[in-house]
């Protein structure tokens, strides 16, 4: 089965109400892309909001990370370019408008995640003019591959944010079936690839969450 | 009446479930702030989403602007620092967690908007450690005062984004009571302070929207 078979083929949003031909072609492509990504606001994550009782969507999550970067950048173990790191988090979940959200503790959905997401990227970014399609695809690849200090810090934020929301929910997805404190520790340890201080603090929260019974106990 | 009387005094979100004392004090203040701003996801705007039938919230809107900045930066009439401009849009609506959203075409709510928003800023940013409280307040002031090319471009994105959503909705808030094409033109002309090309394209859309009856005709 070709990878693209994972991705539902449907019209882009702006095809239902195209921008007029009087708009220059390049700008029209950019606006079409910017309208298409409106779908990110409809992709639900598992994380519970702290402010009201409902699940978070990907656009809200991405904004939250974009604010966390400048607030927490001082804890990065390697120097990071804040503006570039924010761009990585703003872009990192875009492919989920076609590939959907893959819950962190869902091993089954995790199996074909990479193929689904790559097919989604192949479909989404080419909506942009060629030079920008390449540029934004590179940003997404950089995030995924964690090759740079910026990408490692962006990934750390991506793991830390739902972690703080789970604390506020006194459990949240920590209480997904079969998940133990050891699983949480293992999945969250990438925070330590970017920041020893943040990983130490996160480890404190895991230990405290375990003590309070907000996640199933681990072995240590 | 003191300005602060406009702002409801209530507990911060994290006070309901404080982070443990084992987390260093500075980091705890930063996490408390990052949890408090979760409220931005509950502040509804007037704009209709393009992807589904519901109104947009401020966090979704802020994320959308953060993506528009790098996609449309090439149209800025003055050179802009993309990373800094994104920081401005990520921060620009934070004060609405206390001050609420003020619809663009609501003259009455517009009257005390500045005082309400300043009081909200005085309450929100000091949740952060002093140095960061000052830094993020300055970012917000910069956006509001449009003193820099980055702030002018950020403001242009803030006006352009709901404008594109209104196009997709074949009217949206353009159809608010009493609003004419001239009002839209007047309110959107700040786009031209940052980009002649984007203002020209927006003017084309206004003219086309007027022709199609999606807004009340203006005088020209």
Interface residues (C-beta under 8 A of the other chain):
Chain A: X13 X14 X17 X19 X20 X22 X23 X24 X27 X30 X31 X33 X34 X35 X37 X38 X39 X40 X41 X42 X49 X50 X51 X52 X56 X57 X59 X60 X62 X63 X64 X66 X67 X68 X70 X71 X72 X75 X81 X82 X83 X84 X86 X87 X90 X91 X94 X128 X132 X136 X164 X165 X167 X168 X170 X197 X198 X201 X204 X205 X208
Chain B: X13 X14 X17 X19 X20 X22 X23 X24 X27 X30 X31 X33 X34 X35 X37 X38 X39 X40 X41 X42 X49 X50 X51 X52 X56 X57 X59 X60 X62 X63 X64 X66 X67 X68 X70 X71 X72 X75 X81 X82 X83 X84 X86 X87 X90 X91 X94 X128 X132 X136 X164 X165 X167 X168 X170 X197 X198 X201 X204 X205 X208
